[in-house]
Amino acid sequence: MNEQSQIEIEAAAFRRLLSHLDERKDVQNIDLMNLAGFCRNCLSKWYVAAAEDKGISIDYEAARQRVYGMTYEEWKAKYQV
């Protein structure tokens, strides 16, 4: 597999993970942390770190909006138990 194909596959897997989490708003971050050792906020931080590795500055709140599909405040108000 060439590097471009690998990047495209990894990107598609990441988008699928975000879609899956979006479909499972009933799963709270604490549940994810307890079972998997990461949560939506962790993904947001990894997103920021990956951008920084490429020399791109992304605000943490913008990264969280990408991961949550809305602002974090909106998500908390609608879905956090």
ABEGO torsion letter per residue (X at the ends): XBAAAAAAAAAAAAAAAAAAAAABAABBAAAAAAAAGBBAAAAAAAAAAAAAAAGBBBBAAAAAAAAAGBBAAAAAAAABX
